[in-house]
Amino acid sequence: MRRVDVWLQDWRAAKVRPWVPIGARVLDIGCHQGQFLQSLGDRIGPSVGVDPLAEPWTTSRFRVIRGTFPGTEPFAPGSFDVVTMLAVIEHIPDWRALVGECRKILPPGGRIILTVPSPAVDHILAVLLKFKIVSGMSLEEHTGLDPADLPRSFEQQSFVLERWQRFQLGLNNLMVFRRQATSSIANSA
């Protein structure tokens, strides 16, 4: 990664970090090498980072595993308090199914915290890539996801939007969704 990549990554992490409660059990999807979990230090409870390219490693607070979510490892309902995805959801073609899987592992009140770029970012990154200013990690995987499409789809999965904030000159979005309790009829379906 280049300096600009690290700077942008750190900026995203700084936006997400305040939304992670002290002691939270975090699942960081697309964790790279666990940098975000590492930045949380002793603020978190037992946590997991998952990434298809990660080198597995473990600390006293978290472990990083190579793989995908869902798929690599089964997690019990209520296993995590927070799911984070920093610049990840725009890479996942079936992100609606992913949200449903996150709902299964979060208790009512649990959060999904994500950053997602505006579609215009792809054009900017292409230029920055051409001039070797950024590494453009997996830019070719971007699905063209419009952040405005997320709240309605998350609501259909029993999440409510707590916060939507644009940053990085309006080109990136912080979105915080909280899982609502569902009726027992909906849970049995």
Disulfide bonds with the S-S distance in Angstrom:
none
